Amino acid sequence: MGRIEYKNYDRFLLAVDCIIFGFDGTGLKALLVKRGLEPEIGKWSLMGGFAEKDESVDSAAQRILYRLTGLEKIYMEQLHCFGDVGRDPGGRVVSIAYFALIKIDESSTELLNSHNAKWFDLKKLPSLVFDHKAMVKLAKERLQQKVSNHPIGFELLPNKFTLQQLQGLYEAIFETAFDKRNFTRKILSLGILQRLDEKEKESSKKGAFYYIFDKKKYKQLESEGIKLI
């Protein structure tokens, strides 16, 4: 075979865009930033950037997430490649989209402010640049698929949480109400939660017990095809 002449092919810019989800106790949120460069400067956008020539796209996504939130080792998953020819009026840009799950109160307020970033309820998103709205839509669908069978939803909760908070998270993700008794019975029957002696007493005088997620127990059940919801 002859040598491939790469120089004979067009070169494209490779971007990474990150859909960052958070949960504030009542609703599912997406973190958006005010775009700081043309085209579409000043408009709402996902946090993104170009992959550098000496890094993988995964590393680029981790770098971009850290630059915005100050967080490392967070849940992140490659979502989809967006490559329509005219998707970015600035030039021929192919974007690899990732979605990430973070605890809102652990992100750096100083970094968010420096990037003009703001949390938006998924039901009240502003207009977004390029095809970023489609990215968010696809990420939401992927999240709904994953949380049914994988415990990634716990990445959005505090380390200790009540059953009410857990149910509220799933209701926010699926945008539907669950029967409290059935939800509690189902989630406790899995044996993946450890109840603490401590109670949350701000919501009621009686208080609700805090729980923590037992990752070790979940790993034991994972091979059996566990279904969370």
Contacts in CASP RR format, 6 or more apart in sequence:
PFRMAT RR
TARGET T0000
AUTHOR 0000-0000-0000
METHOD contacts of the structure
MODEL  1
MGRIEYKNYDRFLLAVDCIIFGFDGTGLKALLVKRGLEPEIGKWSLMGGF
AEKDESVDSAAQRILYRLTGLEKIYMEQLHCFGDVGRDPGGRVVSIAYFA
LIKIDESSTELLNSHNAKWFDLKKLPSLVFDHKAMVKLAKERLQQKVSNH
PIGFELLPNKFTLQQLQGLYEAIFETAFDKRNFTRKILSLGILQRLDEKE
KESSKKGAFYYIFDKKKYKQLESEGIKLI
10 92 0 8 1.000
12 92 0 8 1.000
12 93 0 8 1.000
12 94 0 8 1.000
13 50 0 8 1.000
13 91 0 8 1.000
13 92 0 8 1.000
13 93 0 8 1.000
13 94 0 8 1.000
14 50 0 8 1.000
14 51 0 8 1.000
14 57 0 8 1.000
14 93 0 8 1.000
14 94 0 8 1.000
14 95 0 8 1.000
14 96 0 8 1.000
15 48 0 8 1.000
15 49 0 8 1.000
15 50 0 8 1.000
15 51 0 8 1.000
15 88 0 8 1.000
15 93 0 8 1.000
15 94 0 8 1.000
15 95 0 8 1.000
15 96 0 8 1.000
16 48 0 8 1.000
16 49 0 8 1.000
16 50 0 8 1.000
16 51 0 8 1.000
16 57 0 8 1.000
16 60 0 8 1.000
16 61 0 8 1.000
16 64 0 8 1.000
16 95 0 8 1.000
16 96 0 8 1.000
16 97 0 8 1.000
16 98 0 8 1.000
17 46 0 8 1.000
17 47 0 8 1.000
17 48 0 8 1.000
17 49 0 8 1.000
17 82 0 8 1.000
17 95 0 8 1.000
17 96 0 8 1.000
17 97 0 8 1.000
17 98 0 8 1.000
17 132 0 8 1.000
17 135 0 8 1.000
18 46 0 8 1.000
18 47 0 8 1.000
18 48 0 8 1.000
18 61 0 8 1.000
18 64 0 8 1.000
18 65 0 8 1.000
18 68 0 8 1.000
18 76 0 8 1.000
18 97 0 8 1.000
18 98 0 8 1.000
18 99 0 8 1.000
18 100 0 8 1.000
19 30 0 8 1.000
19 46 0 8 1.000
19 79 0 8 1.000
19 97 0 8 1.000
19 98 0 8 1.000
19 99 0 8 1.000
19 100 0 8 1.000
19 135 0 8 1.000
19 136 0 8 1.000
19 139 0 8 1.000
20 30 0 8 1.000
20 31 0 8 1.000
20 46 0 8 1.000
20 47 0 8 1.000
20 65 0 8 1.000
20 68 0 8 1.000
20 69 0 8 1.000
20 99 0 8 1.000
20 100 0 8 1.000
20 102 0 8 1.000
21 28 0 8 1.000
21 29 0 8 1.000
21 30 0 8 1.000
21 31 0 8 1.000
21 99 0 8 1.000
21 100 0 8 1.000
21 101 0 8 1.000
21 102 0 8 1.000
21 139 0 8 1.000
21 143 0 8 1.000
21 156 0 8 1.000
22 28 0 8 1.000
22 29 0 8 1.000
22 30 0 8 1.000
22 31 0 8 1.000
22 101 0 8 1.000
22 102 0 8 1.000
22 103 0 8 1.000
22 104 0 8 1.000
22 119 0 8 1.000
22 156 0 8 1.000
23 29 0 8 1.000
23 104 0 8 1.000
23 156 0 8 1.000
23 157 0 8 1.000
23 169 0 8 1.000
23 172 0 8 1.000
24 104 0 8 1.000
24 119 0 8 1.000
25 165 0 8 1.000
25 168 0 8 1.000
25 169 0 8 1.000
25 172 0 8 1.000
26 168 0 8 1.000
26 172 0 8 1.000
27 121 0 8 1.000
27 122 0 8 1.000
27 172 0 8 1.000
28 121 0 8 1.000
28 122 0 8 1.000
28 140 0 8 1.000
28 156 0 8 1.000
28 172 0 8 1.000
28 173 0 8 1.000
29 104 0 8 1.000
29 119 0 8 1.000
29 120 0 8 1.000
29 121 0 8 1.000
29 122 0 8 1.000
30 119 0 8 1.000
30 120 0 8 1.000
30 122 0 8 1.000
30 125 0 8 1.000
30 136 0 8 1.000
31 47 0 8 1.000
31 68 0 8 1.000
31 69 0 8 1.000
31 107 0 8 1.000
31 112 0 8 1.000
31 117 0 8 1.000
31 118 0 8 1.000
31 119 0 8 1.000
31 120 0 8 1.000
32 44 0 8 1.000
32 45 0 8 1.000
32 46 0 8 1.000
32 47 0 8 1.000
32 117 0 8 1.000
32 118 0 8 1.000
32 119 0 8 1.000
32 120 0 8 1.000
32 125 0 8 1.000
32 126 0 8 1.000
32 128 0 8 1.000
33 44 0 8 1.000
33 45 0 8 1.000
33 46 0 8 1.000
33 47 0 8 1.000
33 68 0 8 1.000
33 115 0 8 1.000
33 116 0 8 1.000
33 117 0 8 1.000
33 118 0 8 1.000
34 42 0 8 1.000
34 43 0 8 1.000
34 44 0 8 1.000
34 45 0 8 1.000
34 115 0 8 1.000
34 116 0 8 1.000
34 117 0 8 1.000
35 41 0 8 1.000
35 42 0 8 1.000
35 43 0 8 1.000
35 44 0 8 1.000
35 45 0 8 1.000
35 129 0 8 1.000
36 42 0 8 1.000
36 116 0 8 1.000
38 90 0 8 1.000
39 88 0 8 1.000
39 89 0 8 1.000
39 90 0 8 1.000
39 129 0 8 1.000
40 89 0 8 1.000
40 129 0 8 1.000
40 130 0 8 1.000
43 127 0 8 1.000
43 128 0 8 1.000
43 129 0 8 1.000
44 120 0 8 1.000
44 126 0 8 1.000
44 127 0 8 1.000
44 128 0 8 1.000
44 129 0 8 1.000
45 128 0 8 1.000
45 129 0 8 1.000
45 130 0 8 1.000
45 132 0 8 1.000
46 97 0 8 1.000
46 128 0 8 1.000
46 132 0 8 1.000
46 135 0 8 1.000
46 136 0 8 1.000
47 64 0 8 1.000
47 65 0 8 1.000
47 68 0 8 1.000
47 115 0 8 1.000
47 117 0 8 1.000
48 64 0 8 1.000
49 60 0 8 1.000
49 64 0 8 1.000
50 60 0 8 1.000
51 57 0 8 1.000
51 60 0 8 1.000
51 96 0 8 1.000
52 60 0 8 1.000
55 63 0 8 1.000
57 78 0 8 1.000
57 96 0 8 1.000
58 78 0 8 1.000
61 76 0 8 1.000
61 78 0 8 1.000
61 96 0 8 1.000
61 98 0 8 1.000
61 100 0 8 1.000
62 72 0 8 1.000
62 76 0 8 1.000
65 71 0 8 1.000
65 74 0 8 1.000
65 76 0 8 1.000
65 100 0 8 1.000
66 72 0 8 1.000
67 111 0 8 1.000
68 107 0 8 1.000
68 111 0 8 1.000
68 112 0 8 1.000
68 115 0 8 1.000
68 117 0 8 1.000
69 102 0 8 1.000
69 107 0 8 1.000
69 108 0 8 1.000
69 111 0 8 1.000
69 112 0 8 1.000
70 107 0 8 1.000
70 108 0 8 1.000
70 111 0 8 1.000
71 102 0 8 1.000
71 106 0 8 1.000
71 107 0 8 1.000
71 108 0 8 1.000
74 100 0 8 1.000
74 101 0 8 1.000
74 102 0 8 1.000
74 155 0 8 1.000
75 100 0 8 1.000
75 101 0 8 1.000
75 102 0 8 1.000
75 152 0 8 1.000
75 155 0 8 1.000
76 98 0 8 1.000
76 99 0 8 1.000
76 100 0 8 1.000
76 101 0 8 1.000
77 98 0 8 1.000
77 99 0 8 1.000
77 100 0 8 1.000
77 142 0 8 1.000
77 146 0 8 1.000
78 96 0 8 1.000
78 97 0 8 1.000
78 98 0 8 1.000
79 97 0 8 1.000
79 98 0 8 1.000
79 99 0 8 1.000
79 135 0 8 1.000
79 138 0 8 1.000
79 139 0 8 1.000
79 142 0 8 1.000
80 96 0 8 1.000
80 97 0 8 1.000
80 135 0 8 1.000
80 138 0 8 1.000
81 94 0 8 1.000
81 95 0 8 1.000
81 96 0 8 1.000
81 97 0 8 1.000
82 94 0 8 1.000
82 95 0 8 1.000
82 96 0 8 1.000
82 97 0 8 1.000
82 131 0 8 1.000
82 134 0 8 1.000
82 135 0 8 1.000
83 93 0 8 1.000
83 94 0 8 1.000
83 95 0 8 1.000
84 131 0 8 1.000
85 92 0 8 1.000
86 92 0 8 1.000
87 93 0 8 1.000
87 95 0 8 1.000
87 130 0 8 1.000
87 131 0 8 1.000
88 95 0 8 1.000
88 130 0 8 1.000
95 135 0 8 1.000
97 135 0 8 1.000
97 138 0 8 1.000
97 139 0 8 1.000
99 139 0 8 1.000
99 142 0 8 1.000
99 143 0 8 1.000
101 143 0 8 1.000
101 152 0 8 1.000
101 153 0 8 1.000
101 155 0 8 1.000
101 156 0 8 1.000
102 155 0 8 1.000
102 156 0 8 1.000
103 155 0 8 1.000
103 156 0 8 1.000
103 157 0 8 1.000
103 158 0 8 1.000
104 119 0 8 1.000
105 158 0 8 1.000
111 117 0 8 1.000
112 118 0 8 1.000
120 126 0 8 1.000
122 136 0 8 1.000
122 140 0 8 1.000
123 175 0 8 1.000
125 133 0 8 1.000
125 136 0 8 1.000
127 133 0 8 1.000
128 136 0 8 1.000
143 152 0 8 1.000
143 173 0 8 1.000
144 173 0 8 1.000
144 174 0 8 1.000
146 152 0 8 1.000
147 153 0 8 1.000
147 170 0 8 1.000
147 173 0 8 1.000
147 228 0 8 1.000
147 229 0 8 1.000
148 227 0 8 1.000
148 228 0 8 1.000
148 229 0 8 1.000
149 225 0 8 1.000
149 226 0 8 1.000
149 227 0 8 1.000
149 228 0 8 1.000
150 228 0 8 1.000
151 192 0 8 1.000
151 213 0 8 1.000
151 215 0 8 1.000
151 218 0 8 1.000
151 228 0 8 1.000
153 169 0 8 1.000
153 173 0 8 1.000
154 213 0 8 1.000
156 169 0 8 1.000
157 165 0 8 1.000
157 166 0 8 1.000
157 169 0 8 1.000
158 165 0 8 1.000
159 212 0 8 1.000
160 196 0 8 1.000
160 198 0 8 1.000
160 210 0 8 1.000
160 211 0 8 1.000
160 212 0 8 1.000
161 210 0 8 1.000
161 211 0 8 1.000
161 212 0 8 1.000
162 200 0 8 1.000
162 203 0 8 1.000
162 208 0 8 1.000
162 209 0 8 1.000
162 210 0 8 1.000
162 211 0 8 1.000
163 183 0 8 1.000
163 184 0 8 1.000
163 187 0 8 1.000
163 188 0 8 1.000
163 208 0 8 1.000
163 209 0 8 1.000
163 211 0 8 1.000
164 203 0 8 1.000
164 208 0 8 1.000
166 187 0 8 1.000
166 211 0 8 1.000
167 178 0 8 1.000
167 180 0 8 1.000
167 183 0 8 1.000
167 184 0 8 1.000
170 178 0 8 1.000
170 183 0 8 1.000
170 229 0 8 1.000
171 177 0 8 1.000
171 178 0 8 1.000
174 229 0 8 1.000
186 229 0 8 1.000
187 193 0 8 1.000
187 228 0 8 1.000
190 221 0 8 1.000
190 226 0 8 1.000
190 228 0 8 1.000
191 214 0 8 1.000
191 217 0 8 1.000
192 213 0 8 1.000
192 214 0 8 1.000
192 217 0 8 1.000
192 218 0 8 1.000
192 221 0 8 1.000
193 211 0 8 1.000
193 212 0 8 1.000
193 213 0 8 1.000
193 214 0 8 1.000
194 211 0 8 1.000
194 212 0 8 1.000
194 213 0 8 1.000
194 214 0 8 1.000
195 209 0 8 1.000
195 210 0 8 1.000
195 211 0 8 1.000
196 209 0 8 1.000
196 210 0 8 1.000
196 211 0 8 1.000
196 212 0 8 1.000
197 209 0 8 1.000
198 209 0 8 1.000
198 210 0 8 1.000
199 207 0 8 1.000
199 208 0 8 1.000
199 209 0 8 1.000
199 210 0 8 1.000
200 207 0 8 1.000
200 208 0 8 1.000
200 209 0 8 1.000
200 210 0 8 1.000
201 207 0 8 1.000
218 226 0 8 1.000
END
